[in-house]
Amino acid sequence: MKSVDTDYTMAVSDLGITDSDLSKQYQYTKDVVTDSNGVLKGVSWQGCPGVLFYNRDAAKAVLGSDDPAEVQNYVKDWDTFNDTAKKMKDAGYTITSSVNDTYRVYSNNVSSKWVVDGKINIDDNIMKWVDDSKELVDAGETGTYDMWSDDWKKGFYPEGNVFCYFGPAWLVNFSMAADTEGSIGYNGGWGATEGPQGFFWGGTWICAATGTDNQSLVKDILLQMTTNDDVMREIIEKDDDFVNNQDVIVEMADSSYASKILGGQNPLGIYNEGVSKLDLSNLSSYDQGCNEEFQHAMKNYFEGSATKEEALDLFYKSVLEKYPELTY
């Protein structure tokens, strides 16, 4: 986060907030707002572990069950996921709406950074996304739509014939037409399972402005919004969101809480399983620019207007325009 490595935000410890106060929060949510000197600059009420949201009707029709544990067997790793894509196509479904649906999952599971010693570096798992995606597109098992486009959203409805989307709680609850009559979510038609790999997407953090003359009030807001167990429970129950409190999540995962959008499923245990596997050690300030340009460039390859090498060359040139200090 850009604001973290600046003087505009103050250390939460300077507000009197201690490690003990934040002990129930997921470590990755702290890592994201820790500056380059190791100073924590913000807190969050929200966790955003990603899962695979699947069309229950499609699962029953093609896989014989819409039970999350059963469906997981068909999407447990990328090879199995790609095999399931063939089954879905034979039944008239695409496995995902677009290759871009899986990109974030692959890119969150890299073993190296986008830039190493000033040189652009493409991780092996990113290239696996390219090869897997090309096979799926060529076989007609997924599309190349841009995320958030009208075509990408067609799978929010039964007639879109899309098997799954990848995302955190906020995606299925707030961004997949769950309030629109006739949508899959409106009728409780989605299910949630872990998918091939854990990942995260997005989040919201609260930071304190350096020089604030309301330190005690700011401290109270940060603590009430992100550490109060009762507030955390209320967010889950009213918003179906995943909160940044490990104790409350474990408690609610074993409770009668159920998501209407997910057909009465309690997904908190599945979300929690995903968040426990997150490794953010390879995040860098170049991620957003490199990820965007890589997907843009590879679309040319997937759609047949460029070779893989030509698409890679386009990617390198686009990144150098954004970050002229780099080489490749």
C-alpha positions, 0 to 999 in steps of 0.5 A: 500500500502506497500510504504505508511507506510515507510519513503521512501515516503514523505507527499504530504503536504511537497511538498506544495500540499494542501487539496484544490488542491485535493478537487475534488478527490474521498475520497477513493483514498486518504484513500488508500494512507494515512499512519497509522498516517493519513498522505497523501502520494500519489495521483492518476489520476484514480478511479477504481469503479467496475460495472457489464459488461454484454453480450448485446446479452445474455441480449436481448435473456434471459431478453428481453432487453439490457437496463442497467436499465432493466438489473439492475433489474435482478442483483440488489442484490445477491438473484436476481442475483442467480435467474437470473443465473438459467435463464441464464443456461436454455438458455445455458449461465453461469452467470459468467465465475467463482466464482472468478468473484464475490469474490471481490464484496463480499469481498469489502462489509464486516463489519469487518476486516480479523484480529481482535485482532490478530485472523483470522476473516472470515466476514459473507459476505465472507461466503455468497460468499462461500454458494452462489458460491457453489450453483451456481457451483453445479447447473452448473451455473458458473465455478471455473476457475482461473482468467486470465486463458485461460478458464476464458477468453473464455467469452470475445467472443460470443461462450464462452456463459458467461453473465457477468464479474465484474470490473472497466473501465480498465478491459473492456477497456484493459483486455477483448480483446476489440482490438481483432476482433471477441470479444464481446468488439470489436463489442461493445457488452458489457453493464454496470450496477451497479450490486448487490453491489459496489466495487473497484479493483486496482488503480495507485498512484504517490508518491514522494520519500523522499529526492528528490532534484526536489520537485518543478518538482515533485509537478508539475507532481503530480498536472498536472497528477491528478488535471488538468481538461483538462488532466482528460477529455483527459484521459476519451476521449482517454482511456475510463478510469474513472478519479479521479475528481468528477467535470469532471466525473459529467460533462462528465456523462451528455455529449455526451461521449460514449464508443464504447466497451459498444455499445455507452453507457455513463457509467460514471454515473454508475461508479460514483454511485458505487464509492459513496458507497465505504467504505474502513474502513475495509481494512488491511495489511492482505487483499491480503494474506487472500483473495488469500488463501481463494479463493485457499482453497475454490476451493477445496470445490467448486470442491468437493475434500474437505468439507467446514470444510476441506477447512476452515482448509486449509485456516487457515493453509495457512494463518498462514504460511504467518502470523505466528503471528496470531491465529484462 
